[in-house]
Amino acid sequence: MMRPELVGRFFWRELKRADVLIMLFAILLAVASVVSLARFSEVLNQAFNRKGASFLAADLVLRFSQPLPSALSAEVEKTDLTKSLQTRFTTMLIHRNAMQLAAIYAVDGQYPLRGQLKVSTQAVGAVSTVEKGPGPGQIWVDRRLAQALNLSLGDQVELGYATLRFSRYLVEAPDVGLNVFAAAPPALMNQQDVAASKVIQPGSRVSWRWLFKGKPKALQQFENSLAGQLPAGVEFTDIKRSNSPISVALTRANRFLMLSSLMGVLLAAVAIGVAARRFCDSHVETVALIKALGGTRRQVVWLFAGQLALVLVTGSLLGLGAGFALVKALLLQYGRLLPTSLPPSTLEPLWLGLAVGAICTLAFAAWPLWRLLKVPPIRVWREGQEQQGQSRLHYVLVFVALFAAIALFTRDLKLTLAVGAGAGAAVVAVALVSALLLKVLGRSRGIGGAWRLAVAGLERRKGASLVQLGSFTLALMLMILVQLVKSDLLADWQASLPDNAPNYFVVNVAPDEVPAVNRFLGQYGTHASDLYPVVRARLVAINGEKTKEENADDAQSPRGGRVGIDRELNLTWRKTLPENNVLTAGAWWPKADDARLVSVESGVAKRLNLKLGDKVTFRLGGDDFSAKVASIRKVDWQSMQPNFFMIFSPAVLKDFPASFIASFHLDSQYRPQLAGLLKNHPTLTLIDVDAILSQIRSLIGQVGLALQFVWLLVVAASVLVLLAAVQASLDERRRDLGVLRTLGASERTLFRALGLEFLLLGGLAGLMAGLTSQLSLYLLQTQVLELPVNLHWPLSLLALLGGALGVAIPALLRLWPLLRRTPLRLIRG
């Protein structure tokens, strides 16, 4: 066994070598990337989830419109999660001789679990924040509702058979008032008063919500435990499962962060592999000499496996420190965008970073180290003898190890398979194209002296040139791809939520009020949508087959029939396709067509298994009406505009009474004009969504921070790959330069030859990176991130120039000291 102090001295000496330093920094970067991203994801996810949960008053919501089965209700009651029950219904409130329809939210003492309740004791004045909802016997009503009923604080309000005391004005509640289609202003009461009111009877339109708060793992376990027990019409939801702009932003951000961090780890792994091979190849003579002097195989194993272990441990420890330091710096810099109380750091980022770093290092270094141990002593006298090439087993080992690292990091088999297949296809494609391009270049050797030397060098080191070209291409492609996706994501969010995005919805507009509202929007509003007519109806049949909800009134009745929707839908009609809608199947109806047709949103069409030509039947009051599916639409749910699952041709709904809805942007200087509009039309309802827009913009700020952070890590990994690829051929280039200088080649000619060689490698790598990045960008935009297709083909030419300069300049700077040496020093090394 070799003495530990000898291993330590050898390691200390090896730290002066560039390939060891590159391998050390690659391990550091891989571990730091995983640790920092894992910890940063903990913080960002909490920020995202808290901001999102503040719109739902909970982390997780269980929605149902029929009483839960007793067994399921018992499971919910016994959970250790913090929970709150909410009952929603619409009824009349009465005060003296005044009556007004109100949307009632009956809550218990735990509400809200997330977010804030804002109330006031004045009709117009200061707003305060409270932690809990109204107590028994109390009711809080919206200011518009209080005005309609002519209420003052302390007045008694009749709700069914119950009499409640009006104690506060309701200004804002987490999950109240977000439905712009609501037909009545909101009011909050206590859950204990619902039974005394006797307003909920068999057949009443009522819905319930169980709100839950807890740690993500506990919430997921609870949801999974009930997955097989939920009857039709009962479903879990959270902010990430809705079609809101927030959920879309969260989904895209998480996908991009995961993909980008994987790219950074893969690039760091490539740098580790190139540097490890260079390290082992440069010690062939050392191993041969040790064996020739009587050293045993076991001693060689201890010496070099010890070096690898020390590099791994040192890089991992430095990576852990760098990872946590990066997150600390980011939190200090951007703490205003993050929650005030950050989650405690778990051990998961630590062990995850160590595991990924160890897997990448061992996978790439195992085979070069094994080849190093098999060097025979005779290699001391036969210096030119080459070792055998890479083994297929090595490639299998690398692929399996990387697959395991990706799976460990993502914990998503589908994403892991997609990344693995994509990376494998990209490597094969780049290898084939690189070999073809080098073959074409080999036919142009007769152009000139420096050019001939450059092409000859590429041909002579064909294997190394292919490795360099592939490494350069991969590094440049991923760096370009991450930057393009980052830019497209932020541009898409900013385009969907510009400064002049609609910040008001006007609802409950009667037909005779449409001209007055249009005049107001034309005079004061900007970016206003059309006024959409709205009616509410329930889906009762598809192709003549009743939907399941027809039997839902009786909990014991069979629930046969086709799957439907357990609530009324807001329906509209119009002659033209809305601007924020795109047809994916079928065609829009002619403007003068009197056919009975409907256009269905793509998600609902998939959920209900609707196809073109299917017939849907709705019930509005006591009347049924039907229409044939003429088209399927994709809706931009990020737009702050009225969106609908079903849009009918005018002939279907024009004879039904309807109210109208529109969205618009109102500058702050015109807000006093709203009072005049409401005074002249007191039945209108205005919904201010500025708070929602502020939350979304805050989320986008956090996402932009994360995207920039990940891009910097990918750039750092790309630079390491470039340096490792240049360093890998350093010994061979040194010997070639020594021979050429001995034969009379000038320093200037060799400099030009090296410059042309790396300009060719970098230019070809940049061109392939530009082209492959566009293909990858298209796949990411359409299959993963669901972004509008926006390719950047001119960038391919810029990538050619950028790649040529980005590779040639660092390579020449690294090789310049060799050109300054004498031929003798070059040959002797």
N, C-alpha and C positions, 0 to 999 in steps of 0.2 A: 504493500500500500504506500502511495506517495504521501509525504508529509504535508499536513495542512498549510504550514507556513510557506512551503514551496508553491502550492496552488495559489495562495494569496499573493505572493510576490509576482508570479506569472500574470495573474489577473491585473495587478496594478500596472505592470509594464504594458499589457495589452490595451489598457484604457487610452494609451496615446495613439492607437491605430484608428484611422478614420472609419473603417468598416465596423469595428467594435462600438465606436461612438454612435454610428448610425443605427446599429441594432439596438443599442441601449436607449437611444431617443425614440426609436420606433416602438419599443415596448412601453416606454414612458408615455408616449402619445396614445397608444391603444388603451392602456389602463386609465390614463387621465380622461380620455374621451368617454369611456364607459362609466367611470365613477362620476364625473361631472354631469354627464347627461342623465344618469339614473337619479342622482340627487336633485338636479335641476328639474327633472320631470316630476319628482315628488312635490316640489314647491309650485311649479306651474300648474300641475293637475289640481292641487288644492285651490290655487287661485281661480282656475277655470271653473272647477266644480262649485266653489262657493259663490262665485258671481252668477253662474248658471242656476244653482239651486235657489238663489235669492228670488228668482222668477217663479219658482214652484213652491216656495216656502218649505222645501224639504230636499233631501238627497235623492229619495226614491218615493214614487207615488204608485199606489194601487187603486185603479179606477174601476168602478162598477156601477151599473144602473139598476140592478136587482139585488135584493138582500143576499149576502153570501151564504152558501151551505153551512150548516152548523159545524161540520168538521173543519172546514177551511177557516171559518171565523175563530174557532178555538185555537188553530195554529197561529193566526195573526195575533190573538190576544196574549199568547204566552211567550212571544218573542222578547228577547232582552233588548232589542233596539228601542231607542226613544221614538215614541209614536204619538200621533194625533189623528183624531177622526173628524172629518169635515162632511157636512151635508149641504147639498146645493139644490135649490128649487126656486121657482118664480111664483110670487103671490102678490096680492094687493095689500098695501099698507093704508091704514085709515087714521086720520087725525081730524076730529070734529066732522065737518062736512066735506073734507078734501080726501080724495083717494088717488093712489099712484101705484102703478105696477113696479115691483122692485125685484132685483135678483138677490136672493137671500143666501148668505154664506153662514151656516151655523157651525161654530168652532168650539173646541174645548179649551181647557186651561193651559195646554201645552203649545197651542198655536201662537206664533209661527215657529217652526223648527229652524228655519233659515230665513234670512232677510229681516226687514224691519217694518213695523207698523207705525205709520205717521198719522197723527190725529191733531185736532185743534179744538179749542173751546170757543172759537169765534168763527162767524160766517166768513169773514175776511180778516186774516191776521196771522199771528205767529203759529208755526207748526212745531210740534214736539214729537219725540220718538218714545214709544212704549214697548215693553217686552212682551206683553200678553194681550189677548183680545178682551172683549167685554165680559163682565161677570154675569151671573144669573140675574134675570130681570132687566137687563140693559140692552140697548140697541145703539149701534153707531151707524149713521147713514151718510151717504155721499151728499156734498153741499147742494148739488142740483136737486136731489131728492128732498132735502130739507126745504129748499126754496119752493118746490112744487107743493109740498104739504103745509107750507107756512109754519114750520117748526121753530121753536126756541128751545134752548137747553132746559131740560127738566120736564118737557111736555111728555104726555102719555101717548103712545102709539099702539093702535090695535093691529095685531097680526093674528088672524084667525080668532080663536077663543082666548088668546093670551094678550095681556096688556103689558107693554114694555116701556121703560123710561129712556127717552133720548138723552144720552149723557155726553156724547162727543161727536164732532164732525169727522167722518172718515176721509182722510186726504189720500193715503196710499197704503196698499197692502201688497205683499209679495205676489200672490197669485190671483188678485182681484183686479178686474179691469183690463186684463190683457186681451180678452176676446173682443175684437172690434166689432163683431157681429152681434154682441149682446143687445137684447131688445129692451133692457131696463137698467137703470143705474143701480149700483150695488149697496148692500147694507150688511153689517155684521151683527150677529146675535150669538148667544151662548147655546151650546148643544143641549143643555139641560132644559131649555124652554121649548124645544121642538115638540115634545109629547103633549105639553099643555096647550099648544096652539091648535092641535088636531088638524093641521092643514095637509098632512101626508096621509092619504087614504089609498086603498087598493086602486091601481090604475093611475095614480098621480105621476106626473113627470118629475122625477127626482133622481139625483145621482149622488153617489158617495165617493169619498176619497180617504184612504188611509195614507197618512204622511209618515215617512220614516227618516230617521237621522242616525248615522253611525259611520264606522270605518268602512272603506270600500270593500275590504275582504268580507266583513260580516254581512254587509248588504248583499253582496253577490251570493254568499252561502244561503242567506235567507231566501232570496229570489229563486235559486236553484232548488231549494227544498220544496217549493210550492209549484214548480214548473209543470208537473203532471196533474195537478189538482184544480187548475183554473178552468172554470166552465166558459162557454162562449160569452163574449162581452165583458170579461174580466181581464184586465191587462196591467202589467207594470209599465211605467214610463219614467224617464228622467230627462234632463235637459239635453243629453246627447242623442236621444232617440226621437226628438221632435224635429219638425221641419223648419225650425226657426233659424234666423241668421246666426245665432249663437251656436246652435248645435252643428251647423255646417262648418263654421269657423273652427270649432273644437275638433271635429272629425278630420278635417283637412290638415290642421296643425299637427295632430298626433301622428297621422300617417306620414307626413313629411318629416317630422322629427325622427321617427323610427327609421325611415328609409335613408335619410341623410346620415344619421349616426352609424348605420350599417355600412354605408359607403366609406366613412372615415375609418372604421375598424378594419374593413377589407383592405384599404390602401395601406394602413399601418402594418397589416399582416404581410402584404406584398413586400414592403420595405424590410421587414424582419427576414423574410425568405431570401431576398437578394443579398442582404448583408450577411446572413448566416452562411450562405453558400460561398461568398467571397472570403469570409473568415476561415472556413474549413479548407478551401482550396489554397489559401496562402500559407497554410501550416503543413502541407504535404511533406516537404523536405524536413521539417522539424520532427514530425512523427517518424519518418524513415531514419533520421539520425538517432533518435532516442532508441529505436529498436536495434539499429546497427551497433550501438554502444551497450547493448545488453538489457535495455529496458523491456519490461513485460507488457503484454497487452492490457493487463489489469491496471498498471501504472499509467498507461496512456489514457485509459478510460477515466481514471480518477482525475488526471490533469485536465483533459478537455471537457469532460462532462461537468467537472467542477467549475471551469470557466463559464460554461453555458448557464449553470445554476446561479453563479454569482452575478452574471449579467442579468438574468431573469429576476433575481431577488432585488438587485439594486434598481433596475428599471421599474419594477413593480412598486417598490417603496417610494421612489421618487414620483411615480405616476399617481399613487394615492395622495401624496402631499400636494402635487400640482392640481389634481382634480378637485379636491376640497378647497384649495386656495382660489381656483378659478370661480367656483360657485360663490365663495365668500366675496370675492371682488365684484361679481355680477350683482349680488344681493345688495351690497353697499352702493353700487352705482345706480341700480334701478329699483330700489326698495319701494319707491312710491307707487310702482305699478303692481306690487305684490301684496298679499294679505299681511296684516300687522302681526298676527300670530302664526309663525311658520311651523310646519310639522317637525317633530323631532327627527333627527337623522337616524335611519335604521341601519342595520348591518348589511342590508341587501346591496347597496351600491358598492360596498367594500369587497364582499366576496364575489360579486358579479364581475367587478373589474379584474380582480386577481385571477379568476377562472378563465376569463376571455384572454387575458394576456398570456397565461400559461399554455392554453390550448393553441393559440396562434404560434407561440415561440416553439413549442415542442413539435408541432406538426411540420413546420417549415425547416427546423434545424435537425430533426431526427435523422433524416436520410443523409444529408451532407456529413453529419458527425459519424454515422455508421460507415460511410465510404472512407472517411479519414482514418478510422480505426483499422481498416483493412489494408492500409498502405504497407507494402512489403519493404524490408530493409534495403533491398537491392536498388530501390528508387534513388538512394544516395548517389549511386554511380550511373544511373540511367535517368538523368534529369528530364529528358525529353519525353519519357514514357507517359502516356495519358491514362487517366483513370477512366473506368467505364462510365457511360452516361447515366442519365436519370432512369430510375426504375419505374415501371408502371405502378408498382406497389406504392411508390412515393406519391405519385399523383392521386391515387385512391386515398391514401392516408391524409393528404392535404385537403382534398375535397370533403371527406367525412369529418375531419376536424373543424373545418370552416363551417360546415353544415351544423355541427354540434354547437359551435360558438354562436352562430346566428340564432339557432333555436333557443339556446339558453338566454340570449339577450332579448329576443322578441316574445318568446313563449306563445308564438302564433304559428302553427304548422303551415297554414295556407300561405302566409307571408314568407315564411322560411323557404317553402318549396318554390314560390315565385322568384325570390331573390336568387336562390341557388340555380334554378333553371336559366334565369336571365344572365347571371354571371358566367355560367358555363357556356351558353351560346355566344356571349360576347367574346370570351377568350378564344373559342374556336374560330369565330369569324375574323377577329383581329389577326390571329396566327396565319390563317390562309391568305388574307389580303396582304399582310406584311411580306410573306414569302413571295407572293406574286410581284409586289412592287420592287423588292430587292432583285428579283430575276430580271425585271425590265431595266433597272438601273445598270445591271451588269453588262448590258449591250451598248452602253454609252461611254465606254472607257477611253475612247480615242479622241475626246474633245480637247483636253489640255492637260498640262502637268499636274497642277493641284487637283483638278477634277479627277484625273486618272488615279492619283494616290488616294483620294477620298473614296471613290468607288471600289478600288482594290481593297482598301481597308474594310469596307462593309462586306465584301465577298469573302475575304480571308477570315473574318470573325463572324461568319454567317449566323452561327448559333447565338453568340453573344449579341449580335445586332438585332436578331429577332426578339430576344428577351428585352433588350433596351427599347425597341420600337413598341413592343406590347406594353411594357411598363409605362413609357411616356404616354401612349394613347390612353391607357386606362386612367392614369392620373389626370390628364387634361380633360378627358371626357367627363369624369365624375365631378371635377371642379367646375366645368362649364355647366353641367346638368344641374348641380345644386344651386348655382347662381341664377340660372334661368327659371327654375321652379320657384325659387324664393321671390324673384322679381314678379313672376306671373301671379303668385299667390297674393302678394301685397297689392299688386295692381288691381286684381280682381276684387279684393275686399274694398279697396278705396273707391273703385268704380261703382260698386254696389251701395256704398255708404258715403257718398261725397258730402261736403259741408252743407249742400243745399238739398240733402235727402228729405223726403216728406217727414215732418215731425208732428203732424196732426192728422187724425181721422175724424171726419164728420159722418155720423150715422143717424139712423132713424129720420131720414129726410123724407117727408111726405111728397107725393107727386106734385101738389100745388106749390111746394117750396123749392122745387128744383130750379126754376128761373132765378129766384133770389140768391140761392147758393152759388149758382153759376156766375152771377154778377159779382158776388163777393170774391170768388176765386179769381175771376178775371182782373179784378181791381187790386187785390192785396196778395193773393197766393201765387206761388211759383211751383213749377214742376208738379202740377196737380194731375191726378189721374182722372179718367172719365167717372161720371156718376153711374155706378152700377146698380141696377134694380136687384133687390134681394127678396126671396121668399124662402120659407123653411118647410121642408117636406121630408118624409121618411121613405127610404127604399123598402119596398114590400115584395118585389118579385123580380127575377131575372129569367128572361125567356119563358115567362109564364109559371116558373117554379117559385113558390113562396120562399122567402128568406127565413132564416132561423129565428129572427127577432119576432116573427108573427106569433110564436109560441112562448115568448119570454116572459109574459105577464104572470104566468103560473110556473113557479119554480119546480113543481113536480111533473109538469107536462113534458112529453118527449120533445127533444130539441132537434128533430129532423129538419130536412130542407137544406137549401143552398146557403152558404155563408153570406151574410150581409153586413150591415153596419148598425151597431147598437145605439144609434142616436139620430136625431134629425140633422140633415145637411142644409147648409146655406147654398141656395141655387140662384143662378142668374141667367140672363139671356142677352145676346147681342148679335149684331150682324157681322162684325169683323173680329179677327183674332187679336187678343190683347198683345201689347208690345212685348211683355216679359214672358210670353208663352211661345213654344216652338213645337210644331207638329212633328211627331215621330212616326205616325202611321195614319193613313186615310187622308181626307181632304176637307177643307172648310166649305161650308155651304155657301151657295151664291147669295148675294145680298137680297135678291128679290124672291128667294125660295120660300115656299110656305110648307115645306116638308117638316115632319116632326122628328128632329135629329138632336143628338147630344154629343158633346166632346168631353172625354173623360181624362182626368189627370193620370199620368203613367203609373204612379205608385198605387193609386186606388184600382186602376185597371188590372195590375198584377195581383193585388190582394184579393179582388173579387173574381179573378180569372175571366175578365171581359175581353171579348174580341170584336173586331169590326163586324157590324151586322147584328150583334146581339141586341135584344130588346130589354130595356129596363123600365120598371113600373114604380112610380112614387105615389104616396098618399099625402094630400094636403087637406087637412080638415076631414071632411067626409068624401072628398073627390079623389079619384085615381086618374093618373095620366101616364102615358107611355111615350117612349122615344127610342129610336134606333141609334146605336153607337156608330157615328160617322167618322170619328177621328180620335187619336190618342195624343195627349199633349204632355210636354215636359215643362214644368212650372219653375220659375226662379223664385224659390221661397225666401231668398235673401232680400229681395226687393221689398221695401216698406210700402207696398201697395196692396189693394184688395186682391186676393187670390182665391180661386174656387176649384173644388174637385170636379164639379159638373157645370158646364156651360151649355145652355140649350139654344136652339134656333128660336127666333121670336115667336113663331107660330105656336109653340108649346105652352109658354107661360104668360103671354102678353095679356090674357084676360083675367089673371089672378091679381088680387091687390098686393102691392109691394111697397117696401120702403127703399131708400137709396143710400149708398155709401160711397165715399171718395176719400182719398188721401191727398195732402198738399203740404208744401213747405211755406211757413209764415215767418218772415224776419221779425226779430224782437221789437222793432219800432212799430210794427203794425198789430201787435198783440192787444193793445187797448181796443182795437176795432172789433174784437171778438165779442165784447160785452154788448155792443149794439146789435150784432147779428143774433145773439141769444135773446136779447130783449124783444126783438121783433118776431123771433121764432123760438119760443121757449121750449118746444118739444124736441128741438135738435139736441143731439148729444155730441160733445167734442171730447176726444180722447187725445191727451198730450203724451207722445211717445218719446219725448226728449230724453227721459231717464233711460229708456231702453237703448237709444242710440248712444248715449254716453257709456253705458256698460259695454256695448259691442265695440266701440272705439277703444275702450280701455283694454279689452281682450285682444284686439288687433295689435295694440302697442306691445303687449306681452308676447304675442306670437312673433312679431317682428324682431324683438329682442332675442328670442330663442333661435329664429332662423339665422340671424347674423352670427350668433355664437357657434352654431353648427357649421356654417359655411367657413368660418375661420379655422375650425378644427380640420375640415376637409382640405383646405388649402395647405395647412401645415403638414398633413399626411401626404399630400401630393408632392410637396417640396422634398420630403424625406425619400419618396420613391425615386424622384429624379436624381437626387444625390447618390442613393444606393446603386442605381443603374449605372451611373458614370463611374463610381468607385469600383464596381465589379470588374471592369475591364482595364483597370489602371495598370496592373503588372504587365499584361500583354502589350498595352500601348507603350509602356516605358521601354520594353525590349525592342519593339518595332521602331520607335523613335531613335534608339541607340544605333540600330543597324543602318537606318536611313541617314543619320548624321555622319556615320562612319563612311558611307558611300558617297558623301558629298552634298547631300540635300541641305539647303540653307534653312535657317531658322524661319525666315519669312515664308518660304514655300511650305514648310511643315505647318506653320500657323494657319496659312490659307487652306491647306488640305484638311486639317482638323476642323476649322471653321465650316468648310463646305460639308464635311461628313456630318457634323452635328446639326447644321442647317437642314440638310436632307432628312436626317432622322426626326428632328423636331417638326419640320414642315409636313412630312408625311404623317407623323403622329397627330399634329394639329388638324390636318385635313380629315383624317379618319375620326378623330375625336369630335370634330364639328358635325360630321355626317351622322355618326352613331348617336351623338347627343340629341340630335333632332328626332331620330327614330325613338330613342328612349323617352324623350320629352312627350312625344305623341302618345306613347303607351301610358305614361304616367297621367297625362291630362285626361285621357279617355277612360282608362280602366281603374285607376287608383284614386286620383284626387278629384275627378269629376269637374275639371276646369274646362272653359271654352278652349278649343284648339287654337293655339297661337304659336306657330313655328317661326323660327328665326334663321332662315336659310342663308341670308347674307353673312351671318355669323361664321359660317363654315370657312369663308375666305379669310375673315379676320382671325379665325382659329389657326389657319395655316400660317399666317404671319406671326401671330402670337406664339404658336408652338415652336416655330423656327427660332425666334429670338429668345423665348423663354427657356429653351433647351440649350441653345448654342452658347449664350452668354455665361450661365453658371458653369457649363462644362469647360469652356475655354479658361475661365478664371481658375478652375480646379487644376487644369492641365498646364497652365502657363508656367508654373515652377519647373516642370519637367523640360520644357523647351529651353530654359535658361541653363540647364546642366550640360556638362561636357559629355561627349559620346562615351567615354570610359565610365563615368559615373552612372550613366543610363544603363549600360550593359551590365555593370556589376550590381546595380540596384542599390 
